[in-house]
């Protein structure tokens, strides 16, 4: 067996499980194949029996293998059963616009209903978050802060948080300083400041397609025109398509979710990011980069951000801990480059400052190393979920559907038969207390009616499995 190279500090069981997983994914090991006995692998790898059992438990948790009493472990996952690949989007600019405000409102009216299986909600579920440690960090923040955190924070944001965010960017070559960062009330707040700082009503911005509905609606609310660009489900927006759009339209800014985008889940290759940054800098067009999901990668290393290739301050890098740690804390940040003074002024006018205690608590959480430890567990859980969801969808949904295969994040984009309107599917599913995000929400054009976004950012349970089975049954009935 070829052993995958991991960091020397990784546990031995992960090295072994990675090796077996690779053989399953390349179909060296096929469905129903029996795996070597625990004792045989123990001798082969020169490790304890408990280490091999831990590797097998890890693979079993991902849904890749199964234990059969009195018999051993067997492969139960077949990658050839993956649904077909999503094709590159090709948004036509002459398609009539569609107002979907009422659909968005209807889907998110059930935001806090605990009785609903929320495949529509793109945040990690509380069960997979370190709530007890977060509570301790918050209590410590209240003790450490002047006046127990009741005073205004400085405009640019909490110093501890900005220093820790700057330190964290070193892992993807960010090389930022605390003075480069402005804290915000979540990532969407950061994006809104950036859009207001670099555009005015009537300007055109270019975005991927499909794209997160919150960005679309905010851009529309401040009078911007939105140009949706073709987007590959694996690599995102092609710089050649951006170059062509810049020649044909008077684009004032670009907005892209470069790492594990919402909703396609693509990850733009690092070399493509570098070409894009160079192109936009040459054309004098700023890039707003939403890097909200960059820390949730399933590979060996975190993908770089466009900001790491930015030598001219032309990239406004936005992120937060809303998708990894504490959605309700509303702690985010932006490194606006040469637009920092405009962003700071907008923050002063709109909110004066951001919540003090939450920023201090998250800064402390990052400083102690707890965040890194939590991310390792979170990535394992979400990677396992992605495989479990993929397998269930391949089994329960009708043949012929198309679906993304993201290498990070916690979102799947699914395209059904063109006869099916996923808004109607949403309404049927809600009768069973299941919520999805209809595809039409993710464009300003009349598009993606047969698409839907599903989140796997939750604990895998029999109830989740049952909900996917019901969804598949409803889709078959609608066909």
Long-range contacts (C-beta under 8 A, 24 or more apart in sequence): 1-44, 6-300, 7-300, 11-54, 12-45, 12-47, 12-51, 13-51, 13-52, 13-54, 13-55, 13-58, 14-55, 14-58, 16-41, 16-45, 16-47, 16-51, 16-52, 16-55, 17-55, 17-56, 17-58, 17-59, 20-55, 20-59, 20-64, 20-65, 21-59, 21-62, 21-64, 24-64, 24-65, 24-75, 24-77, 24-79, 25-79, 27-78, 27-79, 27-80, 29-75, 30-75, 30-78, 31-75, 31-76, 31-77, 31-78, 32-74, 32-75, 32-76, 33-74, 33-75, 34-71, 34-72, 34-73, 34-74, 35-65, 35-72, 35-73, 35-74, 35-75, 37-72, 58-380, 61-384, 62-383, 62-384, 62-387, 62-388, 63-384, 63-387, 63-388, 63-391, 64-387, 77-387, 77-391, 81-391, 81-394, 81-395, 82-390, 82-394, 82-403, 82-405, 83-390, 83-393, 83-394, 83-397, 83-401, 83-402, 83-403, 83-414, 84-400, 84-401, 84-402, 84-403, 85-233, 85-402, 85-403, 85-404, 85-405, 86-233, 86-264, 86-402, 86-403, 86-404, 86-413, 86-415, 87-233, 87-402, 88-230, 88-231, 88-232, 88-233, 89-209, 89-210, 89-228, 89-230, 89-231, 90-230, 91-209, 91-228, 91-229, 91-230, 91-443, 91-445, 91-447, 92-445, 93-227, 93-228, 93-445, 95-445, 95-446, 95-447, 96-445, 96-446, 97-444, 97-445, 97-446, 98-440, 98-444, 98-445, 98-446, 100-213, 100-440, 100-441, 101-217, 103-423, 103-438, 103-440, 103-441, 104-213, 104-217, 104-441, 107-426, 107-435, 107-437, 107-438, 107-441, 110-430, 110-435, 115-433, 116-430, 116-433, 116-434, 116-435, 117-433, 117-434, 117-435, 117-463, 117-464, 117-467, 118-435, 118-455, 118-458, 119-434, 119-435, 119-436, 119-437, 119-454, 119-455, 119-467, 119-471, 120-426, 120-435, 120-436, 120-437, 120-453, 120-454, 120-455, 121-435, 121-455, 121-457, 122-262, 122-263, 122-323, 122-410, 122-411, 122-437, 122-453, 122-455, 122-457, 123-322, 123-323, 123-327, 123-455, 123-457, 124-323, 124-324, 124-327, 124-378, 124-382, 124-410, 124-457, 124-458, 125-457, 125-458, 125-459, 127-458, 127-459, 128-377, 128-378, 128-381, 128-457, 128-458, 128-459, 129-325, 129-326, 129-374, 130-325, 130-370, 130-374, 133-365, 133-370, 133-374, 134-325, 134-326, 134-361, 134-365, 137-361, 137-362, 137-364, 137-365, 137-370, 138-357, 138-358, 138-361, 140-361, 140-364, 141-357, 141-358, 141-360, 141-361, 141-364, 142-357, 144-360, 144-364, 145-356, 145-357, 145-360, 149-356, 149-357, 149-360, 150-356, 151-356, 152-352, 152-353, 152-356, 153-183, 153-353, 153-354, 153-355, 153-356, 153-359, 154-353, 155-344, 155-347, 155-348, 155-352, 155-353, 156-181, 156-182, 156-183, 156-344, 157-181, 157-182, 157-183, 157-184, 157-333, 157-353, 157-354, 157-359, 158-183, 158-354, 158-356, 158-359, 158-360, 158-363, 160-359, 160-360, 160-363, 160-364, 160-367, 161-331, 161-333, 161-359, 161-360, 161-362, 161-363, 161-366, 162-333, 162-363, 163-363, 164-362, 164-363, 164-366, 164-367, 165-319, 165-333, 165-366, 167-366, 168-366, 168-371, 169-305, 169-307, 169-335, 171-302, 172-294, 172-302, 172-303, 172-304, 172-305, 172-308, 173-304, 173-308, 174-305, 174-307, 174-308, 174-317, 174-335, 175-308, 176-307, 176-335, 180-335, 180-337, 180-340, 181-333, 181-334, 181-335, 182-333, 182-334, 182-335, 182-336, 182-340, 182-343, 182-344, 182-347, 183-331, 183-332, 183-333, 183-354, 183-359, 184-318, 184-320, 184-332, 184-333, 184-334, 184-347, 184-354, 185-330, 185-331, 185-332, 185-351, 185-354, 185-355, 186-320, 186-322, 186-330, 186-331, 186-332, 187-290, 187-292, 187-318, 187-319, 187-320, 187-322, 187-332, 188-214, 188-215, 188-218, 188-332, 189-330, 189-332, 190-318, 190-319, 190-320, 190-332, 190-333, 190-334, 191-215, 191-218, 191-255, 191-288, 191-290, 191-318, 191-334, 192-218, 193-334, 193-336, 193-343, 193-346, 193-347, 193-350, 194-288, 194-316, 194-318, 194-334, 194-336, 194-339, 194-343, 195-219, 195-222, 195-224, 195-253, 195-255, 195-288, 196-222, 196-346, 197-316, 197-336, 197-339, 197-342, 197-343, 197-346, 198-252, 198-253, 198-286, 198-288, 198-316, 198-339, 198-342, 199-224, 199-252, 199-253, 203-252, 203-253, 204-249, 204-250, 204-251, 204-252, 205-251, 205-252, 205-253, 205-254, 205-255, 206-242, 206-245, 206-249, 206-251, 206-253, 206-254, 206-255, 207-254, 207-255, 207-256, 208-236, 208-237, 208-255, 208-256, 208-257, 208-261, 208-264, 209-442, 209-443, 209-447, 210-263, 210-264, 210-413, 210-439, 210-442, 210-443, 210-447, 210-448, 210-451, 211-255, 211-257, 211-261, 211-262, 211-263, 211-442, 211-443, 212-257, 212-262, 212-263, 212-290, 212-442, 213-441, 213-442, 215-255, 215-290, 216-442, 216-443, 216-444, 219-255, 220-444, 226-444, 227-251, 228-443, 228-444, 228-445, 231-264, 231-266, 232-266, 233-264, 233-265, 233-266, 233-404, 233-413, 234-266, 234-267, 235-266, 235-267, 235-268, 235-269, 235-272, 236-261, 236-264, 236-266, 236-267, 236-268, 236-272, 237-268, 237-276, 238-272, 239-272, 239-275, 239-276, 239-279, 242-276, 242-279, 242-280, 243-279, 246-279, 246-283, 246-285, 251-285, 252-285, 253-285, 253-286, 253-287, 253-288, 254-280, 254-285, 254-286, 254-287, 254-288, 255-287, 255-288, 255-290, 256-287, 256-288, 256-289, 256-290, 256-306, 257-289, 257-290, 257-291, 257-292, 257-293, 258-289, 258-290, 258-291, 258-294, 258-303, 258-305, 258-306, 259-291, 259-293, 259-294, 259-297, 259-303, 259-305, 259-408, 259-409, 260-293, 260-294, 260-296, 260-297, 260-406, 260-407, 260-408, 260-409, 260-411, 261-293, 261-409, 262-292, 262-293, 262-409, 262-411, 262-453, 263-411, 263-413, 263-437, 263-442, 263-453, 264-404, 264-406, 264-413, 265-404, 265-406, 265-408, 265-409, 265-411, 265-412, 265-413, 266-404, 266-406, 267-297, 267-303, 267-406, 267-407, 267-408, 268-303, 270-303, 270-304, 273-304, 273-305, 273-306, 273-309, 274-309, 276-306, 277-306, 277-309, 277-310, 277-314, 277-315, 278-309, 280-314, 281-310, 281-311, 281-312, 281-314, 284-314, 285-314, 286-314, 286-315, 286-316, 286-337, 286-339, 287-314, 287-315, 287-316, 288-316, 288-318, 289-315, 289-316, 289-317, 289-318, 290-318, 290-319, 291-317, 291-318, 291-319, 292-318, 292-319, 292-320, 292-322, 292-323, 293-323, 293-408, 293-409, 293-410, 294-319, 294-408, 295-324, 295-375, 296-323, 296-324, 296-375, 296-378, 296-379, 296-382, 296-408, 296-409, 296-410, 297-379, 297-407, 297-408, 298-379, 298-382, 298-383, 298-386, 298-407, 298-408, 299-407, 299-408, 303-408, 307-335, 310-337, 312-337, 312-338, 313-337, 313-338, 313-339, 314-338, 316-343, 321-362, 321-371, 323-409, 323-410, 323-457, 324-371, 324-374, 324-375, 324-378, 325-362, 325-365, 325-371, 325-374, 326-358, 326-362, 329-355, 329-358, 329-361, 329-362, 330-354, 330-355, 330-358, 331-355, 331-358, 331-359, 331-362, 379-408, 381-459, 382-409, 382-410, 382-456, 382-457, 384-460, 385-410, 385-456, 385-457, 385-458, 385-460, 386-410, 386-412, 386-456, 388-456, 388-460, 389-454, 389-456, 389-468, 392-465, 392-468, 392-469, 393-468, 393-472, 395-472, 396-468, 396-469, 396-471, 396-472, 396-473, 397-471, 397-472, 397-475, 398-472, 398-475, 398-476, 398-479, 401-475, 410-455, 410-456, 410-457, 411-453, 411-454, 411-455, 411-456, 411-457, 412-453, 412-454, 412-455, 412-456, 413-439, 413-451, 413-452, 413-453, 414-451, 414-452, 414-453, 414-454, 415-439, 415-448, 415-450, 415-451, 416-450, 416-451, 416-452, 416-475, 417-450, 417-479, 418-450, 419-450, 419-478, 419-479, 420-450, 420-475, 420-478, 420-479, 421-449, 421-450, 422-449, 422-450, 422-451, 422-452, 423-449, 424-478, 425-452, 425-471, 425-474, 425-475, 425-478, 426-452, 428-474, 428-478, 429-470, 429-471, 429-474, 432-467, 432-470, 432-474, 434-467, 434-470, 434-471, 436-471
